[in-house]
Amino acid sequence: MENVETVRKEIDLVDNNILQQLKRRMELVEKVGKIKQTTTQPIEQTDRENEIIQRLLANKGNLPSSFIVNVWRVLFDQAKRQQR
């Protein structure tokens, strides 16, 4: 039987992985922002955000839809701030 500390160590590893992926996502967001500036594309692209959320919801497994939507809305908000 696993103990709490063992499972928490696994959670810590997952958290570190999530953080690394978030950092990578924001690096890519910056690249997209620079491209948008040179091509005069708007920073806010609601259709793209909705497309991403729909794709993720289709693969969410047992996660609540509201959780997915809330997490990605925060990511989108940060991305838009970073692109300004």
C-alpha positions as CSV (number, residue, x, y, z in Angstrom):
1,M,0.0,0.0,0.0
2,E,1.3,3.4,-0.9
3,N,1.7,6.1,1.7
4,V,0.8,9.8,1.4
5,E,4.4,10.9,1.1
6,T,5.1,8.6,-1.8
7,V,2.0,9.9,-3.7
8,R,2.9,13.5,-2.9
9,K,6.4,12.9,-4.4
10,E,4.6,11.8,-7.6
11,I,2.4,14.9,-7.5
12,D,5.5,17.1,-7.1
13,L,7.0,15.5,-10.2
14,V,3.8,16.1,-12.1
15,D,3.7,19.7,-10.9
16,N,7.3,20.3,-12.1
17,N,6.3,18.9,-15.4
18,I,3.3,21.1,-15.7
19,L,5.4,24.1,-14.8
20,Q,8.0,23.3,-17.5
21,Q,5.2,22.9,-20.1
22,L,3.6,26.2,-19.0
23,K,7.0,27.9,-19.5
24,R,7.3,26.4,-22.9
25,R,3.7,27.5,-23.8
26,M,4.5,31.1,-22.8
27,E,7.7,31.0,-24.9
28,L,5.6,30.0,-27.9
29,V,2.9,32.6,-27.0
30,E,5.6,35.3,-27.3
31,K,6.6,34.0,-30.7
32,V,3.0,34.2,-31.8
33,G,2.7,37.7,-30.4
34,K,5.7,38.8,-32.5
35,I,4.3,37.3,-35.6
36,K,0.9,38.9,-34.9
37,Q,2.6,42.3,-34.6
38,T,4.3,42.0,-37.9
39,T,1.2,40.8,-39.7
40,T,-1.2,43.1,-37.9
41,Q,-3.3,40.2,-36.6
42,P,-5.3,41.0,-33.5
43,I,-4.1,39.7,-30.2
44,E,-7.6,38.6,-29.2
45,Q,-8.7,35.6,-31.3
46,T,-11.8,34.2,-29.7
47,D,-12.4,31.7,-32.4
48,R,-9.0,30.2,-31.8
49,E,-9.6,30.1,-28.0
50,N,-13.0,28.4,-28.5
51,E,-11.4,25.9,-30.9
52,I,-8.8,25.0,-28.3
53,I,-11.3,24.6,-25.6
54,Q,-13.6,22.4,-27.7
55,R,-10.6,20.2,-28.7
56,L,-9.6,19.8,-25.0
57,L,-13.1,19.1,-23.8
58,A,-13.3,16.3,-26.3
59,N,-10.4,14.6,-24.6
60,K,-11.1,15.6,-20.9
61,G,-11.8,12.2,-19.6
62,N,-13.3,12.4,-16.1
63,L,-12.2,16.0,-15.5
64,P,-15.1,18.5,-15.1
65,S,-15.7,20.7,-18.2
66,S,-15.7,23.8,-16.0
67,F,-12.2,22.9,-14.7
68,I,-10.8,22.7,-18.2
69,V,-12.5,25.9,-19.3
70,N,-11.4,27.9,-16.2
71,V,-7.8,26.7,-16.5
72,W,-7.5,27.6,-20.2
73,R,-9.2,30.9,-19.8
74,V,-6.5,31.9,-17.3
75,L,-3.9,30.7,-19.8
76,F,-5.5,32.7,-22.6
77,D,-5.7,35.8,-20.4
78,Q,-2.0,35.6,-19.5
79,A,-1.1,34.9,-23.1
80,K,-2.9,38.1,-24.2
81,R,-1.2,40.1,-21.5
82,Q,2.2,38.8,-22.6
83,Q,1.5,39.6,-26.3
84,R,0.6,43.2,-25.6
